[in-house]
Amino acid sequence: MPTIVTASELRQILGVSENLYDDDYLDQIIDTAEGVILPMLQELEVGDYSDDARVQSAILTVSVEVFQSRVAPGGQIEGVDFQPTPFRMGRSLWNKCSGLLGALVDVDTIAQ
């Protein structure tokens, strides 16, 4: 169950209705995003991050990319120029999020 971002927040970002994608489906996507972002942060209680806009933005960023990779034909996302961008779930996604998270990242975890 997601702890930082809700299904309705993600639904609003995606611009989709509840008829198309129910809360359970979106919760799975948010769980995936939280599973990527939270382990990289300094070891605090999860509740300490629930009101942090930087963490919420990073989780929403990853959630949108996961959603798009799941619903895109062939799993290949198109960019704003309609060109396929197959590597959006890789290192470039972390680079986007690292700018948002800045000082919250546990550098000891990355160095291991």
C-alpha positions as a LaTeX table, in Angstrom:
\begin{tabular}{lrrr}
\hline
Residue & $x$ (\AA) & $y$ (\AA) & $z$ (\AA) \\
\hline
Met1 & 0.00 & 0.00 & 0.00 \\
Pro2 & 1.48 & 3.38 & $-0.99$ \\
Thr3 & 2.54 & 5.59 & 1.90 \\
Ile4 & 3.55 & 8.90 & 0.32 \\
Val5 & 1.52 & 9.37 & $-2.89$ \\
Thr6 & $-2.11$ & 8.36 & $-3.35$ \\
Ala7 & $-3.80$ & 6.85 & $-6.38$ \\
Ser8 & $-5.97$ & 9.95 & $-6.79$ \\
Glu9 & $-2.86$ & 12.18 & $-6.92$ \\
Leu10 & $-1.31$ & 9.99 & $-9.60$ \\
Arg11 & $-4.61$ & 9.83 & $-11.49$ \\
Gln12 & $-4.74$ & 13.64 & $-11.52$ \\
Ile13 & $-1.17$ & 13.85 & $-12.90$ \\
Leu14 & $-1.90$ & 11.24 & $-15.57$ \\
Gly15 & $-5.25$ & 12.77 & $-16.49$ \\
Val16 & $-7.04$ & 9.43 & $-16.48$ \\
Ser17 & $-10.40$ & 8.52 & $-14.99$ \\
Glu18 & $-11.17$ & 5.97 & $-12.33$ \\
Asn19 & $-13.16$ & 4.06 & $-14.93$ \\
Leu20 & $-9.99$ & 3.38 & $-16.92$ \\
Tyr21 & $-7.55$ & 2.64 & $-14.10$ \\
Asp22 & $-8.78$ & 1.73 & $-10.64$ \\
Asp23 & $-6.98$ & 2.47 & $-7.37$ \\
Asp24 & $-5.51$ & $-1.04$ & $-7.09$ \\
Tyr25 & $-3.78$ & $-0.75$ & $-10.47$ \\
Leu26 & $-2.37$ & 2.70 & $-9.69$ \\
Asp27 & $-1.36$ & 1.59 & $-6.17$ \\
Gln28 & 0.81 & $-1.14$ & $-7.72$ \\
Ile29 & 2.57 & 1.48 & $-9.83$ \\
Ile30 & 3.09 & 3.78 & $-6.84$ \\
Asp31 & 4.41 & 0.85 & $-4.77$ \\
Thr32 & 6.95 & 0.19 & $-7.51$ \\
Ala33 & 8.02 & 3.84 & $-7.53$ \\
Glu34 & 8.29 & 3.99 & $-3.75$ \\
Gly35 & 10.32 & 0.78 & $-3.86$ \\
Val36 & 12.79 & 2.53 & $-6.14$ \\
Ile37 & 13.01 & 5.90 & $-4.39$ \\
Leu38 & 12.72 & 5.19 & $-0.65$ \\
Pro39 & 15.67 & 2.77 & $-0.33$ \\
Met40 & 17.97 & 5.45 & $-1.76$ \\
Leu41 & 17.09 & 8.01 & 0.89 \\
Gln42 & 18.71 & 8.52 & 4.25 \\
Glu43 & 17.39 & 6.11 & 6.84 \\
Leu44 & 14.52 & 7.94 & 8.45 \\
Glu45 & 11.02 & 6.80 & 9.17 \\
Val46 & 8.86 & 6.66 & 6.03 \\
Gly47 & 6.49 & 9.10 & 7.71 \\
Asp48 & 9.30 & 11.66 & 7.77 \\
Tyr49 & 9.11 & 11.82 & 3.98 \\
Ser50 & 5.33 & 11.91 & 3.63 \\
Asp51 & 5.16 & 15.71 & 3.61 \\
Asp52 & 8.35 & 16.28 & 1.64 \\
Ala53 & 7.47 & 17.74 & $-1.77$ \\
Arg54 & 10.81 & 16.62 & $-3.25$ \\
Val55 & 10.16 & 12.99 & $-2.41$ \\
Gln56 & 6.56 & 13.21 & $-3.61$ \\
Ser57 & 7.73 & 14.67 & $-6.92$ \\
Ala58 & 10.36 & 11.96 & $-7.38$ \\
Ile59 & 7.83 & 9.21 & $-6.66$ \\
Leu60 & 5.34 & 10.78 & $-9.08$ \\
Thr61 & 8.07 & 11.06 & $-11.74$ \\
Val62 & 8.91 & 7.36 & $-11.45$ \\
Ser63 & 5.22 & 6.44 & $-11.25$ \\
Val64 & 4.46 & 8.24 & $-14.51$ \\
Glu65 & 7.34 & 6.47 & $-16.26$ \\
Val66 & 6.25 & 3.07 & $-14.92$ \\
Phe67 & 2.66 & 3.75 & $-16.00$ \\
Gln68 & 3.76 & 4.79 & $-19.48$ \\
Ser69 & 6.00 & 1.77 & $-19.90$ \\
Arg70 & 3.12 & $-0.51$ & $-18.92$ \\
Val71 & 0.50 & 1.00 & $-21.21$ \\
Ala72 & 2.66 & 2.02 & $-24.19$ \\
Pro73 & 2.39 & $-0.29$ & $-27.19$ \\
Gly74 & 5.29 & $-2.72$ & $-27.01$ \\
Gly75 & 6.43 & $-1.06$ & $-23.79$ \\
Gln76 & 8.14 & 1.66 & $-25.82$ \\
Ile77 & 7.40 & 5.18 & $-24.66$ \\
Glu78 & 7.29 & 8.07 & $-27.12$ \\
Gly79 & 8.85 & 11.42 & $-26.33$ \\
Val80 & 7.25 & 14.79 & $-26.91$ \\
Asp81 & 8.62 & 14.68 & $-30.46$ \\
Phe82 & 6.83 & 11.32 & $-31.05$ \\
Gln83 & 10.14 & 9.47 & $-31.33$ \\
Pro84 & 10.51 & 6.20 & $-29.40$ \\
Thr85 & 12.53 & 6.60 & $-26.22$ \\
Pro86 & 13.30 & 3.09 & $-25.00$ \\
Phe87 & 15.71 & 4.03 & $-22.22$ \\
Arg88 & 13.53 & 6.26 & $-20.05$ \\
Met89 & 13.40 & 3.65 & $-17.29$ \\
Gly90 & 17.18 & 3.47 & $-17.00$ \\
Arg91 & 19.92 & 5.71 & $-15.73$ \\
Ser92 & 18.31 & 8.85 & $-17.13$ \\
Leu93 & 15.35 & 8.36 & $-14.80$ \\
Trp94 & 17.68 & 8.26 & $-11.79$ \\
Asn95 & 19.39 & 11.42 & $-13.06$ \\
Lys96 & 16.03 & 13.20 & $-13.14$ \\
Cys97 & 15.19 & 12.12 & $-9.61$ \\
Ser98 & 18.61 & 12.78 & $-8.11$ \\
Gly99 & 18.21 & 16.46 & $-8.86$ \\
Leu100 & 14.92 & 16.49 & $-6.98$ \\
Leu101 & 16.20 & 14.54 & $-3.99$ \\
Gly102 & 19.57 & 16.23 & $-3.58$ \\
Ala103 & 20.65 & 16.13 & 0.06 \\
Leu104 & 18.14 & 13.42 & 0.98 \\
Val105 & 20.05 & 10.70 & $-0.89$ \\
Asp106 & 22.03 & 8.30 & 1.27 \\
Val107 & 25.38 & 8.34 & $-0.53$ \\
Asp108 & 26.66 & 5.42 & 1.54 \\
Thr109 & 23.98 & 3.22 & $-0.03$ \\
Ile110 & 25.01 & 4.23 & $-3.55$ \\
Ala111 & 28.70 & 3.59 & $-2.86$ \\
Gln112 & 28.13 & $-0.03$ & $-1.79$ \\
\hline
\end{tabular}
